[in-house]
Amino acid sequence: MPRRRPWARTLGILFIVLWSLVPLYWTLNTSLQTNAQISARPAHYLPPSPMLSNYHALLSGTGEIPDTIRRSSINIVVECTAATVITVALATLAAYAFARMRFRGRNLLFYAVLATMAFPAYTTLIPLYRIMSVFGLVNTYTGIVLVYVSGFLPLATWILHSYMTSLPIAIEEAGQVDGASRMQILWRIVLPLAWPGIVSTAIITFLFAWAQFLFPLVLSSDLSTQPLTVAIAALQGRHTVPFGLLNAAGVLALAVPAVIAVALNRFIVNGLLSGSVK
């Protein structure tokens, strides 16, 4: 059997890394330049004199564009946080019920929940929009959060179910012998043991919510509820936007999930893996 050439593998990895990082670098590079430097030919592959004026203008400046970015930043934090809290709370209850309780149709219902992940999410876009329109939930935080929760709940339930089924049931049985109710066992015994899985599920849910674009684009047509990801794209069509400001906004939108992924990577990995070996 022929051995793989190590240089070919190295080149392949290098190509994938460059393909992923070059657009991010160019966004950061552009955000640190003035409009005149951005328009210069040939282009500057390094900022001639790096400056944070674009970020300062977005965060503390006046005008329609900074106001839009700041408002949409608040929107995305509110929507992602609310969706994460509700999703994790519901998924925890559902996962515990599927993992420990015995009732008719349990397996059928559980696999039906998991089967919803096999359908492309965007096939439900038009039906969801019509439902939200009927209930007057378009351009509201409630409508966007409900759509997020409905989309993330199956995955969150699956992750927590896998974790809870690995927990030793003897501890729960000891609690029942001592007279604890089902909810007391869940609150005092299961949740502390399942905390790594809950944290990892919350982080994954938050990152998925932050990355959403098409659903909030359709469900929020004005600035009152538009998240940052949608507002940045909308700026290109409604205004003549300085590329420096636009790229600075893009860096800000990327910074939050990047910091979370890097800083909390240990919690994500430990939460997902520890449930499989307990």
C-alpha positions as CSV (number, residue, x, y, z in Angstrom):
1,M,0.0,0.0,0.0
2,P,1.7,3.3,-1.1
3,R,2.5,5.7,1.7
4,R,1.0,9.1,1.6
5,R,3.4,11.9,0.8
6,P,3.6,14.1,3.8
7,W,4.2,17.2,1.7
8,A,0.9,16.7,-0.1
9,R,-1.0,16.6,3.2
10,T,0.8,19.7,4.4
11,L,-0.1,21.6,1.3
12,G,-3.7,20.5,1.6
13,I,-3.9,21.7,5.2
14,L,-2.1,25.0,4.3
15,F,-4.6,25.6,1.5
16,I,-7.6,25.1,3.7
17,V,-6.1,27.4,6.4
18,L,-5.4,30.1,3.9
19,W,-8.8,29.7,2.2
20,S,-10.4,30.3,5.6
21,L,-8.2,33.0,7.1
22,V,-7.4,35.2,4.1
23,P,-10.9,36.8,4.0
24,L,-10.8,37.4,7.7
25,Y,-7.4,39.0,7.5
26,W,-8.5,41.2,4.6
27,T,-11.5,42.4,6.6
28,L,-9.3,43.2,9.6
29,N,-6.7,44.9,7.3
30,T,-9.4,47.1,5.6
31,S,-10.9,48.1,8.9
32,L,-7.6,49.6,10.0
33,Q,-7.2,51.9,7.0
34,T,-8.7,55.2,5.9
35,N,-11.0,55.4,2.9
36,A,-8.1,56.9,0.8
37,Q,-5.8,54.0,1.7
38,I,-8.5,51.5,0.9
39,S,-9.1,53.0,-2.5
40,A,-5.4,53.2,-3.4
41,R,-4.0,51.1,-6.2
42,P,-2.2,48.8,-5.8
43,A,-3.9,47.7,-2.7
44,H,-2.2,47.8,0.7
45,Y,-1.7,44.2,1.9
46,L,-0.6,45.7,5.3
47,P,-2.2,48.8,6.8
48,P,0.3,51.7,6.1
49,S,-0.6,53.3,9.4
50,P,-3.0,51.1,11.4
51,M,-5.7,53.2,13.2
52,L,-8.8,52.5,15.1
53,S,-10.8,55.4,13.9
54,N,-13.4,53.2,12.1
55,Y,-14.1,51.3,15.4
56,H,-14.2,54.6,17.3
57,A,-16.7,56.0,14.8
58,L,-18.9,52.9,15.1
59,L,-18.9,52.7,18.9
60,S,-19.0,56.3,19.9
61,G,-19.7,58.3,16.7
62,T,-22.9,59.9,15.6
63,G,-24.8,59.4,12.4
64,E,-27.1,56.8,10.9
65,I,-24.5,54.1,10.3
66,P,-23.1,54.0,13.9
67,D,-26.6,54.2,15.3
68,T,-27.6,51.3,13.2
69,I,-24.7,49.2,14.2
70,R,-25.1,49.9,17.9
71,R,-28.9,49.2,17.8
72,S,-28.4,45.9,15.9
73,S,-25.7,44.9,18.3
74,I,-28.1,45.2,21.2
75,N,-30.7,43.3,19.1
76,I,-28.4,40.3,18.4
77,V,-27.3,40.0,22.0
78,V,-30.9,40.1,23.3
79,E,-32.1,37.6,20.7
80,C,-29.2,35.1,21.1
81,T,-29.3,35.2,24.9
82,A,-33.0,34.7,25.1
83,A,-33.0,31.9,22.6
84,T,-30.1,30.2,24.4
85,V,-31.8,30.4,27.8
86,I,-35.1,29.1,26.6
87,T,-33.6,26.4,24.4
88,V,-31.4,25.0,27.1
89,A,-34.2,25.1,29.7
90,L,-36.6,23.2,27.5
91,A,-33.9,20.8,26.2
92,T,-32.9,19.9,29.7
93,L,-36.4,19.0,30.7
94,A,-37.0,17.1,27.5
95,A,-33.7,15.3,27.6
96,Y,-34.3,14.2,31.2
97,A,-37.8,12.9,30.4
98,F,-36.5,10.9,27.4
99,A,-33.5,9.6,29.3
100,R,-35.2,8.6,32.6
101,M,-39.0,8.5,32.4
102,R,-40.9,5.6,30.8
103,F,-44.1,6.5,28.9
104,R,-45.9,5.2,25.9
105,G,-44.5,6.4,22.6
106,R,-41.3,7.6,24.2
107,N,-38.9,6.3,21.6
108,L,-41.2,7.3,18.7
109,L,-41.5,10.8,20.0
110,F,-37.7,11.1,20.6
111,Y,-36.8,9.9,17.1
112,A,-39.5,12.2,15.6
113,V,-37.8,15.1,17.4
114,L,-34.4,14.0,16.0
115,A,-35.8,13.5,12.5
116,T,-36.6,17.2,12.3
117,M,-32.9,17.8,12.0
118,A,-32.8,15.9,8.7
119,F,-34.9,18.5,7.0
120,P,-33.2,21.6,5.5
121,A,-34.1,24.5,7.9
122,Y,-34.9,26.9,5.1
123,T,-37.8,24.7,3.9
124,T,-39.7,25.9,6.9
125,L,-39.0,29.6,6.2
126,I,-42.2,30.5,4.4
127,P,-44.5,28.5,6.7
128,L,-42.9,30.1,9.7
129,Y,-43.2,33.6,8.2
130,R,-46.9,33.0,7.6
131,I,-47.5,31.7,11.1
132,M,-45.6,34.7,12.6
133,S,-47.6,37.1,10.4
134,V,-50.9,35.6,11.6
135,F,-49.9,36.1,15.3
136,G,-48.4,39.5,14.7
137,L,-44.9,38.4,15.6
138,V,-43.1,39.7,12.6
139,N,-40.5,42.4,13.5
140,T,-40.6,41.4,17.2
141,Y,-38.1,39.8,19.5
142,T,-40.6,37.2,20.4
143,G,-41.0,36.0,16.8
144,I,-37.3,35.7,16.1
145,V,-36.6,34.0,19.5
146,L,-39.4,31.4,18.9
147,V,-38.0,30.6,15.5
148,Y,-34.5,30.2,16.9
149,V,-35.8,27.9,19.7
150,S,-37.8,25.7,17.3
151,G,-34.7,25.3,15.2
152,F,-32.1,24.6,17.9
153,L,-34.2,22.6,20.3
154,P,-33.8,19.2,18.6
155,L,-30.0,19.4,18.6
156,A,-29.9,20.6,22.1
157,T,-32.2,17.8,23.3
158,W,-30.0,15.2,21.5
159,I,-26.8,16.5,23.1
160,L,-28.3,16.6,26.6
161,H,-30.0,13.2,26.2
162,S,-26.7,11.6,25.2
163,Y,-25.1,13.2,28.3
164,M,-27.9,12.3,30.8
165,T,-28.1,8.7,29.7
166,S,-24.5,8.3,30.7
167,L,-25.0,9.5,34.2
168,P,-25.2,6.8,36.9
169,I,-28.8,6.1,37.7
170,A,-28.0,4.7,41.1
171,I,-27.6,8.2,42.5
172,E,-31.1,9.1,41.4
173,E,-32.5,5.9,42.9
174,A,-30.9,6.8,46.2
175,G,-32.6,10.1,46.1
176,Q,-36.0,8.4,45.5
177,V,-35.3,6.2,48.5
178,D,-34.8,9.3,50.6
179,G,-38.2,10.6,49.5
180,A,-37.1,13.1,46.8
181,S,-39.6,13.9,44.1
182,R,-38.8,13.7,40.4
183,M,-38.2,17.5,40.2
184,Q,-36.1,17.5,43.3
185,I,-33.9,14.8,41.8
186,L,-33.6,16.8,38.6
187,W,-32.8,20.0,40.4
188,R,-30.5,18.8,43.2
189,I,-28.8,15.7,41.6
190,V,-29.1,15.6,37.9
191,L,-28.4,19.3,37.0
192,P,-25.2,19.5,39.0
193,L,-23.9,16.3,37.4
194,A,-25.0,17.4,33.9
195,W,-23.6,20.9,34.3
196,P,-20.7,20.4,31.8
197,G,-23.2,19.2,29.1
198,I,-25.6,22.1,29.8
199,V,-22.8,24.6,29.5
200,S,-21.6,23.1,26.2
201,T,-25.1,23.0,24.8
202,A,-25.6,26.7,25.8
203,I,-22.4,27.7,24.0
204,I,-23.2,25.8,20.9
205,T,-26.8,27.2,20.8
206,F,-25.5,30.8,21.3
207,L,-23.0,30.4,18.5
208,F,-25.6,29.0,16.1
209,A,-28.0,31.8,17.0
210,W,-25.3,34.4,16.4
211,A,-24.6,33.0,12.9
212,Q,-28.2,33.2,11.7
213,F,-28.9,35.4,8.7
214,L,-31.8,34.3,6.5
215,F,-34.4,33.8,9.2
216,P,-33.9,37.2,10.9
217,L,-33.6,38.8,7.4
218,V,-37.1,37.6,6.5
219,L,-38.7,38.1,10.0
220,S,-37.2,41.5,10.8
221,S,-37.6,44.2,8.1
222,D,-36.7,47.2,10.2
223,L,-34.0,48.2,12.7
224,S,-36.1,47.6,15.7
225,T,-35.3,43.9,15.7
226,Q,-32.6,43.4,13.1
227,P,-29.5,41.6,14.4
228,L,-26.0,42.8,13.6
229,T,-25.5,40.2,10.8
230,V,-28.5,41.4,8.9
231,A,-27.8,45.1,9.5
232,I,-24.3,44.9,8.1
233,A,-25.6,43.3,4.9
234,A,-28.5,45.8,4.6
235,L,-26.1,48.8,4.8
236,Q,-24.6,48.0,1.4
237,G,-27.9,48.4,-0.3
238,R,-29.4,51.4,1.4
239,H,-26.3,53.7,1.8
240,T,-23.0,54.5,0.3
241,V,-21.1,53.0,3.1
242,P,-17.4,53.7,3.7
243,F,-15.6,50.3,3.3
244,G,-13.6,51.0,6.5
245,L,-16.8,51.3,8.6
246,L,-18.4,48.3,6.9
247,N,-15.3,46.1,7.6
248,A,-15.0,47.3,11.1
249,A,-18.6,46.3,11.7
250,G,-17.8,42.9,10.3
251,V,-14.8,42.5,12.6
252,L,-17.1,43.3,15.6
253,A,-19.6,40.8,14.4
254,L,-16.9,38.1,14.1
255,A,-15.2,39.0,17.4
256,V,-17.9,37.8,19.8
257,P,-18.2,34.2,18.5
258,A,-14.5,34.0,17.9
259,V,-13.7,35.0,21.5
260,I,-16.4,32.6,22.8
261,A,-15.1,29.7,20.7
262,V,-11.5,30.2,21.7
263,A,-12.0,31.0,25.3
264,L,-14.6,28.4,26.0
265,N,-13.4,25.7,23.7
266,R,-12.4,23.6,26.7
267,F,-15.9,23.6,28.1
268,I,-17.4,22.7,24.7
269,V,-15.1,19.7,24.3
270,N,-15.3,18.5,27.9
271,G,-19.0,18.9,27.9
272,L,-19.5,16.8,24.8
273,L,-16.9,14.2,25.6
274,S,-17.3,13.7,29.3
275,G,-20.9,12.5,28.9
276,S,-19.8,9.7,26.7
277,V,-17.3,8.2,29.2
278,K,-19.0,8.6,32.5
